[in-house]
Amino acid sequence: MAARLNLFADAVAAEFGKHLIAAGKVLAASRLPVATGELVKLRASQINGCGFCVDMHSKDAAHAGESAERLHLVAAWREATVFTEAERAALELAEQGTRIADAAGGVTDEAWAQAAKYYDEEQLAALVCTISLINAFNRGNVMVRQPAGDYRPGQFA
């Protein structure tokens, strides 16, 4: 399977991608726990059907030491006992932030308050920006049908 458009070779898409990757580096330097960021990116990518990002973030998380059990259970996090309450709050925020069109009110006050119990303002900002950024990556990759399976951890570092 080939992508409809080579996002790495097209000048406009490549320049845009550089800025998205730079934004990701800002978020990586934040105090949001790395595991939380990867779980959120993985869950949003699953919801959006972005195989490229599911491949990337499951591999990056595993490379960073995340267990296979937790990675396999991200899609069913509500029923899984392997996530902390803080991670559960972040996953709920990620789901609601990704599925904005599905709910007239967007992210609920309850979901926001739950996340705010576990994350300070800087971490909440990083969480919101991580959710926004992964949704941007997902949408671009889904539109061009970016193939999945060949990603290597750290490939875009």
MODELLER restraints for C-alpha pairs under 7 A, 6 or more apart:
rsr = mdl.restraints
at = mdl.atoms
rsr.add(forms.Gaussian(group=physical.xy_distance, feature=features.Distance(at['CA:1:A'], at['CA:147:A']), mean=6.42, stdev=0.5))
rsr.add(forms.Gaussian(group=physical.xy_distance, feature=features.Distance(at['CA:2:A'], at['CA:147:A']), mean=6.55, stdev=0.5))
rsr.add(forms.Gaussian(group=physical.xy_distance, feature=features.Distance(at['CA:3:A'], at['CA:144:A']), mean=5.51, stdev=0.5))
rsr.add(forms.Gaussian(group=physical.xy_distance, feature=features.Distance(at['CA:3:A'], at['CA:145:A']), mean=5.11, stdev=0.5))
rsr.add(forms.Gaussian(group=physical.xy_distance, feature=features.Distance(at['CA:3:A'], at['CA:146:A']), mean=4.85, stdev=0.5))
rsr.add(forms.Gaussian(group=physical.xy_distance, feature=features.Distance(at['CA:3:A'], at['CA:147:A']), mean=6.33, stdev=0.5))
rsr.add(forms.Gaussian(group=physical.xy_distance, feature=features.Distance(at['CA:4:A'], at['CA:144:A']), mean=4.82, stdev=0.5))
rsr.add(forms.Gaussian(group=physical.xy_distance, feature=features.Distance(at['CA:4:A'], at['CA:145:A']), mean=6.27, stdev=0.5))
rsr.add(forms.Gaussian(group=physical.xy_distance, feature=features.Distance(at['CA:5:A'], at['CA:144:A']), mean=5.73, stdev=0.5))
rsr.add(forms.Gaussian(group=physical.xy_distance, feature=features.Distance(at['CA:7:A'], at['CA:13:A']), mean=5.21, stdev=0.5))
rsr.add(forms.Gaussian(group=physical.xy_distance, feature=features.Distance(at['CA:7:A'], at['CA:14:A']), mean=5.93, stdev=0.5))
rsr.add(forms.Gaussian(group=physical.xy_distance, feature=features.Distance(at['CA:8:A'], at['CA:14:A']), mean=5.08, stdev=0.5))
rsr.add(forms.Gaussian(group=physical.xy_distance, feature=features.Distance(at['CA:27:A'], at['CA:126:A']), mean=5.89, stdev=0.5))
rsr.add(forms.Gaussian(group=physical.xy_distance, feature=features.Distance(at['CA:27:A'], at['CA:130:A']), mean=6.88, stdev=0.5))
rsr.add(forms.Gaussian(group=physical.xy_distance, feature=features.Distance(at['CA:30:A'], at['CA:126:A']), mean=6.65, stdev=0.5))
rsr.add(forms.Gaussian(group=physical.xy_distance, feature=features.Distance(at['CA:31:A'], at['CA:123:A']), mean=5.98, stdev=0.5))
rsr.add(forms.Gaussian(group=physical.xy_distance, feature=features.Distance(at['CA:32:A'], at['CA:123:A']), mean=4.96, stdev=0.5))
rsr.add(forms.Gaussian(group=physical.xy_distance, feature=features.Distance(at['CA:32:A'], at['CA:126:A']), mean=6.37, stdev=0.5))
rsr.add(forms.Gaussian(group=physical.xy_distance, feature=features.Distance(at['CA:35:A'], at['CA:61:A']), mean=6.93, stdev=0.5))
rsr.add(forms.Gaussian(group=physical.xy_distance, feature=features.Distance(at['CA:36:A'], at['CA:87:A']), mean=6.03, stdev=0.5))
rsr.add(forms.Gaussian(group=physical.xy_distance, feature=features.Distance(at['CA:37:A'], at['CA:130:A']), mean=6.91, stdev=0.5))
rsr.add(forms.Gaussian(group=physical.xy_distance, feature=features.Distance(at['CA:38:A'], at['CA:57:A']), mean=6.05, stdev=0.5))
rsr.add(forms.Gaussian(group=physical.xy_distance, feature=features.Distance(at['CA:38:A'], at['CA:61:A']), mean=5.92, stdev=0.5))
rsr.add(forms.Gaussian(group=physical.xy_distance, feature=features.Distance(at['CA:39:A'], at['CA:74:A']), mean=6.99, stdev=0.5))
rsr.add(forms.Gaussian(group=physical.xy_distance, feature=features.Distance(at['CA:40:A'], at['CA:90:A']), mean=6.81, stdev=0.5))
rsr.add(forms.Gaussian(group=physical.xy_distance, feature=features.Distance(at['CA:40:A'], at['CA:91:A']), mean=5.67, stdev=0.5))
rsr.add(forms.Gaussian(group=physical.xy_distance, feature=features.Distance(at['CA:40:A'], at['CA:94:A']), mean=5.92, stdev=0.5))
rsr.add(forms.Gaussian(group=physical.xy_distance, feature=features.Distance(at['CA:40:A'], at['CA:131:A']), mean=6.97, stdev=0.5))
rsr.add(forms.Gaussian(group=physical.xy_distance, feature=features.Distance(at['CA:41:A'], at['CA:57:A']), mean=6.64, stdev=0.5))
rsr.add(forms.Gaussian(group=physical.xy_distance, feature=features.Distance(at['CA:41:A'], at['CA:131:A']), mean=6.81, stdev=0.5))
rsr.add(forms.Gaussian(group=physical.xy_distance, feature=features.Distance(at['CA:41:A'], at['CA:134:A']), mean=5.87, stdev=0.5))
rsr.add(forms.Gaussian(group=physical.xy_distance, feature=features.Distance(at['CA:42:A'], at['CA:54:A']), mean=5.55, stdev=0.5))
rsr.add(forms.Gaussian(group=physical.xy_distance, feature=features.Distance(at['CA:42:A'], at['CA:57:A']), mean=5.58, stdev=0.5))
rsr.add(forms.Gaussian(group=physical.xy_distance, feature=features.Distance(at['CA:42:A'], at['CA:58:A']), mean=6.52, stdev=0.5))
rsr.add(forms.Gaussian(group=physical.xy_distance, feature=features.Distance(at['CA:43:A'], at['CA:74:A']), mean=6.32, stdev=0.5))
rsr.add(forms.Gaussian(group=physical.xy_distance, feature=features.Distance(at['CA:43:A'], at['CA:75:A']), mean=6.43, stdev=0.5))
rsr.add(forms.Gaussian(group=physical.xy_distance, feature=features.Distance(at['CA:44:A'], at['CA:94:A']), mean=6.33, stdev=0.5))
rsr.add(forms.Gaussian(group=physical.xy_distance, feature=features.Distance(at['CA:44:A'], at['CA:95:A']), mean=6.45, stdev=0.5))
rsr.add(forms.Gaussian(group=physical.xy_distance, feature=features.Distance(at['CA:44:A'], at['CA:98:A']), mean=6.20, stdev=0.5))
rsr.add(forms.Gaussian(group=physical.xy_distance, feature=features.Distance(at['CA:44:A'], at['CA:135:A']), mean=6.86, stdev=0.5))
rsr.add(forms.Gaussian(group=physical.xy_distance, feature=features.Distance(at['CA:45:A'], at['CA:53:A']), mean=5.85, stdev=0.5))
rsr.add(forms.Gaussian(group=physical.xy_distance, feature=features.Distance(at['CA:45:A'], at['CA:54:A']), mean=5.58, stdev=0.5))
rsr.add(forms.Gaussian(group=physical.xy_distance, feature=features.Distance(at['CA:45:A'], at['CA:138:A']), mean=6.18, stdev=0.5))
rsr.add(forms.Gaussian(group=physical.xy_distance, feature=features.Distance(at['CA:46:A'], at['CA:54:A']), mean=6.29, stdev=0.5))
rsr.add(forms.Gaussian(group=physical.xy_distance, feature=features.Distance(at['CA:48:A'], at['CA:138:A']), mean=6.55, stdev=0.5))
rsr.add(forms.Gaussian(group=physical.xy_distance, feature=features.Distance(at['CA:50:A'], at['CA:138:A']), mean=5.46, stdev=0.5))
rsr.add(forms.Gaussian(group=physical.xy_distance, feature=features.Distance(at['CA:50:A'], at['CA:141:A']), mean=6.60, stdev=0.5))
rsr.add(forms.Gaussian(group=physical.xy_distance, feature=features.Distance(at['CA:50:A'], at['CA:142:A']), mean=5.63, stdev=0.5))
rsr.add(forms.Gaussian(group=physical.xy_distance, feature=features.Distance(at['CA:51:A'], at['CA:148:A']), mean=5.28, stdev=0.5))
rsr.add(forms.Gaussian(group=physical.xy_distance, feature=features.Distance(at['CA:52:A'], at['CA:146:A']), mean=6.22, stdev=0.5))
rsr.add(forms.Gaussian(group=physical.xy_distance, feature=features.Distance(at['CA:52:A'], at['CA:147:A']), mean=5.99, stdev=0.5))
rsr.add(forms.Gaussian(group=physical.xy_distance, feature=features.Distance(at['CA:52:A'], at['CA:148:A']), mean=4.20, stdev=0.5))
rsr.add(forms.Gaussian(group=physical.xy_distance, feature=features.Distance(at['CA:53:A'], at['CA:138:A']), mean=6.69, stdev=0.5))
rsr.add(forms.Gaussian(group=physical.xy_distance, feature=features.Distance(at['CA:55:A'], at['CA:148:A']), mean=6.16, stdev=0.5))
rsr.add(forms.Gaussian(group=physical.xy_distance, feature=features.Distance(at['CA:55:A'], at['CA:149:A']), mean=6.00, stdev=0.5))
rsr.add(forms.Gaussian(group=physical.xy_distance, feature=features.Distance(at['CA:55:A'], at['CA:151:A']), mean=6.75, stdev=0.5))
rsr.add(forms.Gaussian(group=physical.xy_distance, feature=features.Distance(at['CA:56:A'], at['CA:151:A']), mean=5.81, stdev=0.5))
rsr.add(forms.Gaussian(group=physical.xy_distance, feature=features.Distance(at['CA:58:A'], at['CA:71:A']), mean=6.63, stdev=0.5))
rsr.add(forms.Gaussian(group=physical.xy_distance, feature=features.Distance(at['CA:59:A'], at['CA:153:A']), mean=6.01, stdev=0.5))
rsr.add(forms.Gaussian(group=physical.xy_distance, feature=features.Distance(at['CA:60:A'], at['CA:153:A']), mean=5.09, stdev=0.5))
rsr.add(forms.Gaussian(group=physical.xy_distance, feature=features.Distance(at['CA:63:A'], at['CA:153:A']), mean=6.65, stdev=0.5))
rsr.add(forms.Gaussian(group=physical.xy_distance, feature=features.Distance(at['CA:70:A'], at['CA:82:A']), mean=6.35, stdev=0.5))
rsr.add(forms.Gaussian(group=physical.xy_distance, feature=features.Distance(at['CA:73:A'], at['CA:80:A']), mean=6.42, stdev=0.5))
rsr.add(forms.Gaussian(group=physical.xy_distance, feature=features.Distance(at['CA:86:A'], at['CA:115:A']), mean=6.88, stdev=0.5))
rsr.add(forms.Gaussian(group=physical.xy_distance, feature=features.Distance(at['CA:86:A'], at['CA:118:A']), mean=5.40, stdev=0.5))
rsr.add(forms.Gaussian(group=physical.xy_distance, feature=features.Distance(at['CA:89:A'], at['CA:111:A']), mean=6.93, stdev=0.5))
rsr.add(forms.Gaussian(group=physical.xy_distance, feature=features.Distance(at['CA:89:A'], at['CA:114:A']), mean=5.80, stdev=0.5))
rsr.add(forms.Gaussian(group=physical.xy_distance, feature=features.Distance(at['CA:89:A'], at['CA:115:A']), mean=4.92, stdev=0.5))
rsr.add(forms.Gaussian(group=physical.xy_distance, feature=features.Distance(at['CA:90:A'], at['CA:115:A']), mean=6.00, stdev=0.5))
rsr.add(forms.Gaussian(group=physical.xy_distance, feature=features.Distance(at['CA:92:A'], at['CA:111:A']), mean=6.58, stdev=0.5))
rsr.add(forms.Gaussian(group=physical.xy_distance, feature=features.Distance(at['CA:93:A'], at['CA:111:A']), mean=5.96, stdev=0.5))
rsr.add(forms.Gaussian(group=physical.xy_distance, feature=features.Distance(at['CA:93:A'], at['CA:112:A']), mean=6.84, stdev=0.5))
rsr.add(forms.Gaussian(group=physical.xy_distance, feature=features.Distance(at['CA:94:A'], at['CA:131:A']), mean=5.89, stdev=0.5))
rsr.add(forms.Gaussian(group=physical.xy_distance, feature=features.Distance(at['CA:96:A'], at['CA:106:A']), mean=6.67, stdev=0.5))
rsr.add(forms.Gaussian(group=physical.xy_distance, feature=features.Distance(at['CA:96:A'], at['CA:107:A']), mean=5.27, stdev=0.5))
rsr.add(forms.Gaussian(group=physical.xy_distance, feature=features.Distance(at['CA:97:A'], at['CA:106:A']), mean=6.90, stdev=0.5))
rsr.add(forms.Gaussian(group=physical.xy_distance, feature=features.Distance(at['CA:97:A'], at['CA:107:A']), mean=5.94, stdev=0.5))
rsr.add(forms.Gaussian(group=physical.xy_distance, feature=features.Distance(at['CA:97:A'], at['CA:131:A']), mean=6.85, stdev=0.5))
rsr.add(forms.Gaussian(group=physical.xy_distance, feature=features.Distance(at['CA:98:A'], at['CA:135:A']), mean=6.78, stdev=0.5))
rsr.add(forms.Gaussian(group=physical.xy_distance, feature=features.Distance(at['CA:100:A'], at['CA:106:A']), mean=4.73, stdev=0.5))
rsr.add(forms.Gaussian(group=physical.xy_distance, feature=features.Distance(at['CA:100:A'], at['CA:107:A']), mean=7.00, stdev=0.5))
